[in-house]
């Protein structure tokens, strides 16, 4: 028989002296509440910091659940608005590089690079195989010899003139 008391949960309503800045697009809350009078000259304790963090997190979650919600794959999701604050990038945007002489020439002449096919079909063997540069790779090519099927994998070096 369990004689322990049920856990005591704190209320979900959070009262703030000064309304915090809430940017739901970035999931950011900036607390502007002044510290209590007795803690102005000392460092707040761990418990006070945890209480403040819990209250601010609860306030942010309350604001999130006031938003429009939708159900996605058996989960309830809130639609976040656009961010209010624009956060800076870690790195600057890359500058657009100049075209090389060949790229300029190709652009003026309308030359477009064609991609090579990676598979080649051999009509005589009725097999398609991979071709990389001048090496043709036959994968699991089946040869019928005396009613026995033998699987082989080998490389054949051929100079292709396509």
Buried (B, 14 or more C-beta within 10 A) or exposed (E): EEEEEEEEEEEEEBEEEEEBEBBBEBEBBEBEBEEEEEEEEEEEEEEEEEEBEEBBEBBBBEBBEEEEEEEEEEEEEBEBEEEEEEEEEEEEEEEEEEEEEEEEEBEEEEEEEEEEEEEBEEEEEEBEBEBEEEEBEBEEBEEEEEEEEEEEEEEEEEEEEE
